[in-house]
Amino acid sequence: MAAPFVSGVAALIKSKNLSMTPQEIRQSLDYNAIDLDDIGRDNIYGFGLVQGCC
C-alpha cells in the first residue's frame, strides 16, 4: 500500500528538480525517510516513513 505514496512523493521531487536522475530521486527518498523501527529495512515498516523534500 505504500507504493502510491512513494510514487507521489517521487513525482513531486521530480517536478521541483527536473534535472534529477532516477537514482538521485531514490537517494533523496532514502536519505529523507524516517526510520520507524530497527535501523534499515525491516518486515513491519520497510524502509520507514516517506518524507518529501526539494
Biopython code that builds the backbone (N, CA, C, O; Angstrom):
import numpy as np
from Bio.PDB.StructureBuilder import StructureBuilder

atoms = [
    (1, "MET", "N", (0.811, -1.193, 0.000)),
    (1, "MET", "CA", (0.000, 0.000, 0.000)),
    (1, "MET", "C", (0.859, 1.264, 0.000)),
    (1, "MET", "O", (0.344, 2.343, -0.290)),
    (2, "ALA", "N", (2.119, 1.165, 0.308)),
    (2, "ALA", "CA", (2.970, 2.354, 0.354)),
    (2, "ALA", "C", (3.381, 2.849, -1.029)),
    (2, "ALA", "O", (3.722, 4.021, -1.187)),
    (3, "ALA", "N", (3.353, 1.974, -2.028)),
    (3, "ALA", "CA", (3.849, 2.334, -3.363)),
    (3, "ALA", "C", (3.203, 3.601, -3.938)),
    (3, "ALA", "O", (3.927, 4.433, -4.484)),
    (4, "PRO", "N", (1.883, 3.791, -3.844)),
    (4, "PRO", "CA", (1.304, 5.026, -4.391)),
    (4, "PRO", "C", (1.812, 6.283, -3.695)),
    (4, "PRO", "O", (1.991, 7.319, -4.335)),
    (5, "PHE", "N", (2.044, 6.197, -2.403)),
    (5, "PHE", "CA", (2.545, 7.361, -1.668)),
    (5, "PHE", "C", (3.988, 7.682, -2.050)),
    (5, "PHE", "O", (4.339, 8.843, -2.260)),
    (6, "VAL", "N", (4.807, 6.659, -2.135)),
    (6, "VAL", "CA", (6.211, 6.855, -2.502)),
    (6, "VAL", "C", (6.308, 7.373, -3.939)),
    (6, "VAL", "O", (7.111, 8.259, -4.231)),
    (7, "SER", "N", (5.491, 6.820, -4.826)),
    (7, "SER", "CA", (5.478, 7.290, -6.213)),
    (7, "SER", "C", (5.063, 8.755, -6.296)),
    (7, "SER", "O", (5.632, 9.528, -7.067)),
    (8, "GLY", "N", (4.076, 9.127, -5.504)),
    (8, "GLY", "CA", (3.628, 10.518, -5.486)),
    (8, "GLY", "C", (4.694, 11.463, -4.993)),
    (8, "GLY", "O", (4.890, 12.531, -5.573)),
    (9, "VAL", "N", (5.393, 11.090, -3.924)),
    (9, "VAL", "CA", (6.477, 11.930, -3.408)),
    (9, "VAL", "C", (7.606, 12.011, -4.432)),
    (9, "VAL", "O", (8.186, 13.079, -4.625)),
    (10, "ALA", "N", (7.924, 10.900, -5.086)),
    (10, "ALA", "CA", (8.959, 10.905, -6.120)),
    (10, "ALA", "C", (8.572, 11.853, -7.263)),
    (10, "ALA", "O", (9.419, 12.579, -7.783)),
    (11, "ALA", "N", (7.304, 11.844, -7.646)),
    (11, "ALA", "CA", (6.833, 12.743, -8.703)),
    (11, "ALA", "C", (6.933, 14.203, -8.267)),
    (11, "ALA", "O", (7.298, 15.063, -9.068)),
    (12, "LEU", "N", (6.614, 14.486, -7.016)),
    (12, "LEU", "CA", (6.742, 15.863, -6.517)),
    (12, "LEU", "C", (8.190, 16.315, -6.495)),
    (12, "LEU", "O", (8.492, 17.455, -6.849)),
    (13, "ILE", "N", (9.091, 15.425, -6.080)),
    (13, "ILE", "CA", (10.522, 15.757, -6.080)),
    (13, "ILE", "C", (10.976, 16.059, -7.501)),
    (13, "ILE", "O", (11.667, 17.049, -7.740)),
    (14, "LYS", "N", (10.590, 15.208, -8.438)),
    (14, "LYS", "CA", (10.973, 15.395, -9.846)),
    (14, "LYS", "C", (10.400, 16.691, -10.397)),
    (14, "LYS", "O", (11.069, 17.376, -11.171)),
    (15, "SER", "N", (9.169, 17.045, -10.013)),
    (15, "SER", "CA", (8.555, 18.266, -10.541)),
    (15, "SER", "C", (9.286, 19.526, -10.078)),
    (15, "SER", "O", (9.260, 20.547, -10.764)),
    (16, "LYS", "N", (9.931, 19.455, -8.925)),
    (16, "LYS", "CA", (10.686, 20.604, -8.414)),
    (16, "LYS", "C", (12.149, 20.591, -8.861)),
    (16, "LYS", "O", (12.827, 21.616, -8.785)),
    (17, "ASN", "N", (12.638, 19.443, -9.325)),
    (17, "ASN", "CA", (14.041, 19.282, -9.712)),
    (17, "ASN", "C", (14.098, 18.478, -11.007)),
    (17, "ASN", "O", (14.433, 17.293, -10.990)),
    (18, "LEU", "N", (13.773, 19.115, -12.121)),
    (18, "LEU", "CA", (13.634, 18.413, -13.392)),
    (18, "LEU", "C", (14.913, 17.730, -13.862)),
    (18, "LEU", "O", (14.850, 16.792, -14.657)),
    (19, "SER", "N", (16.052, 18.175, -13.394)),
    (19, "SER", "CA", (17.311, 17.585, -13.853)),
    (19, "SER", "C", (17.734, 16.362, -13.044)),
    (19, "SER", "O", (18.737, 15.728, -13.370)),
    (20, "MET", "N", (16.989, 16.022, -11.995)),
    (20, "MET", "CA", (17.358, 14.870, -11.167)),
    (20, "MET", "C", (17.175, 13.563, -11.923)),
    (20, "MET", "O", (16.190, 13.378, -12.637)),
    (21, "THR", "N", (18.125, 12.667, -11.760)),
    (21, "THR", "CA", (18.031, 11.339, -12.349)),
    (21, "THR", "C", (17.214, 10.444, -11.427)),
    (21, "THR", "O", (17.022, 10.776, -10.257)),
    (22, "PRO", "N", (16.731, 9.313, -11.937)),
    (22, "PRO", "CA", (16.012, 8.386, -11.067)),
    (22, "PRO", "C", (16.843, 7.945, -9.857)),
    (22, "PRO", "O", (16.304, 7.779, -8.763)),
    (23, "GLN", "N", (18.140, 7.759, -10.047)),
    (23, "GLN", "CA", (18.995, 7.360, -8.923)),
    (23, "GLN", "C", (19.080, 8.476, -7.878)),
    (23, "GLN", "O", (19.081, 8.194, -6.680)),
    (24, "GLU", "N", (19.151, 9.723, -8.309)),
    (24, "GLU", "CA", (19.193, 10.839, -7.363)),
    (24, "GLU", "C", (17.877, 10.958, -6.593)),
    (24, "GLU", "O", (17.876, 11.280, -5.405)),
    (25, "ILE", "N", (16.771, 10.701, -7.266)),
    (25, "ILE", "CA", (15.473, 10.731, -6.586)),
    (25, "ILE", "C", (15.416, 9.625, -5.544)),
    (25, "ILE", "O", (14.951, 9.845, -4.426)),
    (26, "ARG", "N", (15.884, 8.449, -5.902)),
    (26, "ARG", "CA", (15.917, 7.316, -4.962)),
    (26, "ARG", "C", (16.781, 7.658, -3.754)),
    (26, "ARG", "O", (16.399, 7.379, -2.618)),
    (27, "GLN", "N", (17.945, 8.261, -3.992)),
    (27, "GLN", "CA", (18.825, 8.649, -2.893)),
    (27, "GLN", "C", (18.147, 9.673, -1.990)),
    (27, "GLN", "O", (18.286, 9.613, -0.769)),
    (28, "SER", "N", (17.424, 10.602, -2.578)),
    (28, "SER", "CA", (16.708, 11.607, -1.793)),
    (28, "SER", "C", (15.629, 10.949, -0.935)),
    (28, "SER", "O", (15.471, 11.289, 0.238)),
    (29, "LEU", "N", (14.888, 10.008, -1.519)),
    (29, "LEU", "CA", (13.870, 9.289, -0.755)),
    (29, "LEU", "C", (14.501, 8.496, 0.386)),
    (29, "LEU", "O", (13.997, 8.513, 1.508)),
    (30, "ASP", "N", (15.603, 7.803, 0.102)),
    (30, "ASP", "CA", (16.296, 7.018, 1.127)),
    (30, "ASP", "C", (16.833, 7.906, 2.247)),
    (30, "ASP", "O", (16.694, 7.581, 3.426)),
    (31, "TYR", "N", (17.444, 9.023, 1.875)),
    (31, "TYR", "CA", (18.068, 9.912, 2.856)),
    (31, "TYR", "C", (17.034, 10.556, 3.784)),
    (31, "TYR", "O", (17.288, 10.739, 4.974)),
    (32, "ASN", "N", (15.876, 10.896, 3.231)),
    (32, "ASN", "CA", (14.876, 11.649, 3.993)),
    (32, "ASN", "C", (13.819, 10.795, 4.671)),
    (32, "ASN", "O", (12.986, 11.326, 5.405)),
    (33, "ALA", "N", (13.829, 9.482, 4.447)),
    (33, "ALA", "CA", (12.847, 8.609, 5.096)),
    (33, "ALA", "C", (13.127, 8.560, 6.599)),
    (33, "ALA", "O", (14.279, 8.562, 7.032)),
    (34, "ILE", "N", (12.067, 8.515, 7.370)),
    (34, "ILE", "CA", (12.203, 8.402, 8.819)),
    (34, "ILE", "C", (12.152, 6.920, 9.181)),
    (34, "ILE", "O", (11.148, 6.248, 8.942)),
    (35, "ASP", "N", (13.233, 6.423, 9.753)),
    (35, "ASP", "CA", (13.307, 5.011, 10.141)),
    (35, "ASP", "C", (12.446, 4.809, 11.385)),
    (35, "ASP", "O", (12.666, 5.466, 12.402)),
    (36, "LEU", "N", (11.469, 3.907, 11.313)),
    (36, "LEU", "CA", (10.488, 3.754, 12.392)),
    (36, "LEU", "C", (10.781, 2.612, 13.359)),
    (36, "LEU", "O", (10.136, 2.522, 14.404)),
    (37, "ASP", "N", (11.716, 1.755, 13.048)),
    (37, "ASP", "CA", (11.984, 0.605, 13.915)),
    (37, "ASP", "C", (13.483, 0.331, 13.881)),
    (37, "ASP", "O", (14.283, 1.256, 14.024)),
    (38, "ASP", "N", (13.867, -0.913, 13.696)),
    (38, "ASP", "CA", (15.285, -1.243, 13.607)),
    (38, "ASP", "C", (15.933, -0.461, 12.473)),
    (38, "ASP", "O", (15.272, -0.108, 11.497)),
    (39, "ILE", "N", (17.214, -0.196, 12.604)),
    (39, "ILE", "CA", (17.939, 0.543, 11.573)),
    (39, "ILE", "C", (17.911, -0.238, 10.270)),
    (39, "ILE", "O", (18.174, -1.440, 10.243)),
    (40, "GLY", "N", (17.587, 0.470, 9.183)),
    (40, "GLY", "CA", (17.499, -0.169, 7.873)),
    (40, "GLY", "C", (16.134, -0.777, 7.627)),
    (40, "GLY", "O", (15.185, -0.516, 8.366)),
    (41, "ARG", "N", (16.038, -1.585, 6.594)),
    (41, "ARG", "CA", (14.768, -2.196, 6.218)),
    (41, "ARG", "C", (14.359, -3.257, 7.234)),
    (41, "ARG", "O", (15.187, -4.023, 7.726)),
    (42, "ASP", "N", (13.069, -3.285, 7.534)),
    (42, "ASP", "CA", (12.543, -4.343, 8.395)),
    (42, "ASP", "C", (11.208, -4.808, 7.845)),
    (42, "ASP", "O", (10.654, -4.177, 6.945)),
    (43, "ASN", "N", (10.686, -5.906, 8.375)),
    (43, "ASN", "CA", (9.476, -6.522, 7.832)),
    (43, "ASN", "C", (8.190, -5.776, 8.165)),
    (43, "ASN", "O", (7.178, -5.980, 7.494)),
    (44, "ILE", "N", (8.199, -4.935, 9.162)),
    (44, "ILE", "CA", (6.980, -4.224, 9.541)),
    (44, "ILE", "C", (6.871, -2.873, 8.831)),
    (44, "ILE", "O", (5.826, -2.554, 8.264)),
    (45, "TYR", "N", (7.939, -2.084, 8.861)),
    (45, "TYR", "CA", (7.895, -0.725, 8.328)),
    (45, "TYR", "C", (8.661, -0.541, 7.029)),
    (45, "TYR", "O", (8.718, 0.573, 6.507)),
    (46, "GLY", "N", (9.250, -1.598, 6.494)),
    (46, "GLY", "CA", (10.032, -1.450, 5.265)),
    (46, "GLY", "C", (11.214, -0.541, 5.520)),
    (46, "GLY", "O", (11.987, -0.761, 6.452)),
    (47, "PHE", "N", (11.355, 0.483, 4.689)),
    (47, "PHE", "CA", (12.460, 1.424, 4.847)),
    (47, "PHE", "C", (12.084, 2.612, 5.715)),
    (47, "PHE", "O", (12.937, 3.453, 6.000)),
    (48, "GLY", "N", (10.829, 2.705, 6.144)),
    (48, "GLY", "CA", (10.421, 3.785, 7.030)),
    (48, "GLY", "C", (9.327, 4.643, 6.427)),
    (48, "GLY", "O", (8.655, 4.246, 5.475)),
    (49, "LEU", "N", (9.160, 5.823, 6.998)),
    (49, "LEU", "CA", (8.120, 6.757, 6.598)),
    (49, "LEU", "C", (8.661, 7.718, 5.550)),
    (49, "LEU", "O", (9.649, 8.413, 5.782)),
    (50, "VAL", "N", (8.013, 7.751, 4.410)),
    (50, "VAL", "CA", (8.461, 8.617, 3.322)),
    (50, "VAL", "C", (8.262, 10.086, 3.706)),
    (50, "VAL", "O", (7.249, 10.451, 4.303)),
    (51, "GLN", "N", (9.239, 10.915, 3.356)),
    (51, "GLN", "CA", (9.186, 12.352, 3.590)),
    (51, "GLN", "C", (9.514, 13.079, 2.296)),
    (51, "GLN", "O", (10.484, 12.734, 1.621)),
    (52, "GLY", "N", (8.743, 14.048, 1.955)),
    (52, "GLY", "CA", (9.021, 14.834, 0.752)),
    (52, "GLY", "C", (10.096, 15.875, 1.058)),
    (52, "GLY", "O", (10.198, 16.390, 2.171)),
    (53, "CYS", "N", (10.859, 16.152, 0.073)),
    (53, "CYS", "CA", (11.865, 17.207, 0.195)),
    (53, "CYS", "C", (12.137, 17.788, -1.179)),
    (53, "CYS", "O", (11.814, 17.168, -2.192)),
    (54, "CYS", "N", (12.705, 18.930, -1.221)),
    (54, "CYS", "CA", (13.036, 19.528, -2.512)),
    (54, "CYS", "C", (14.396, 20.049, -2.502)),
    (54, "CYS", "O", (14.856, 20.592, -3.506)),
]
sb = StructureBuilder()
sb.init_structure("model")
sb.init_model(0)
sb.init_chain("A")
sb.init_seg("    ")
for serial, (resi, resn, name, xyz) in enumerate(atoms, 1):
    if name == "N":
        sb.init_residue(resn, " ", resi, " ")
    sb.init_atom(name, np.array(xyz, "f"), 0.0, 1.0, " ", f" {name:<3s}", serial, name[0])
structure = sb.get_structure()
